[in-house]
Amino acid sequence: PLIGRLMFELPEEMGLIAVAVRQTQGKGRGGNVWLSPVGCALSTLHISIPLHSNLGQRIPFIQHLVSLAVVEAVRSIPGYEDIDLRVKWPNDIYYSDLMKLGGVLVNSTLIETTFHILIGFGFNVNNSNPTICINDLIAKFNKEEGTELKPLSADCLIARTVTVLERLIEVFQEKGPNGVLPQYYKYWIHSGKQVRLRDEEGPLAWIVGIDDFGYLQVHQEGKGVESVHPDGNSFDMLRNLIVPK
């Protein structure tokens, strides 16, 4: 894509973002297709991260920071704190633990001592199909709580997401994973959950958290805590499985 070529031509201090009203070839992880109806917030963002920095040494964490930034973009607005938007490891945005309404895809290229990162993110803002959208959640909240929160626009939420992401990256660079993990755990859907590993007959394990490199930590009885790599495994919410891809 154009942004992938442009990112190497720009001065290092200049950011680059592409915003689409509609995508015709949206991609997800592992070759999945990402549906892109009108009403979905769709962006590709370029950032540069020094290799010899806290985040440069833990690049898989970026997808977690972006997912968190999307959730924070909504839940940090006064009055919107209880909209039940959450993060699912490694790269999804969910309504509670019920339905996916967004996702993140990160590609990184290391040139000399700088990572050039392309972050694609999409989340449903004003489109009820194919699953549910943020403005549906706001309408539901208004009905249940008697509030009058206004619907949000895709442009506003993309801008807020980028602003929150910049702040999260700054904190991570300064303090490492522990600077952002309390915030991440506040919104993630896995706390205390039990899962099966590999298949429906596989061993039971408890989800513990994520390690310093962004890998999921699970505790299997008799085997202690082990880390699960995001690129080799997928979290199947419907069947409560962590399965190799």
Helices and strands as residue ranges (DSSP letters): H 2-6, E 16-20, G 29-31, E 40-50, G 56-58, H 61-75, E 85-88, E 92-95, E 99-111, E 114-124, H 134-145, H 154-175, G 177-179, H 181-187, E 194-197, E 204-210, E 216-220, E 224-228, E 233-236, E 241-244
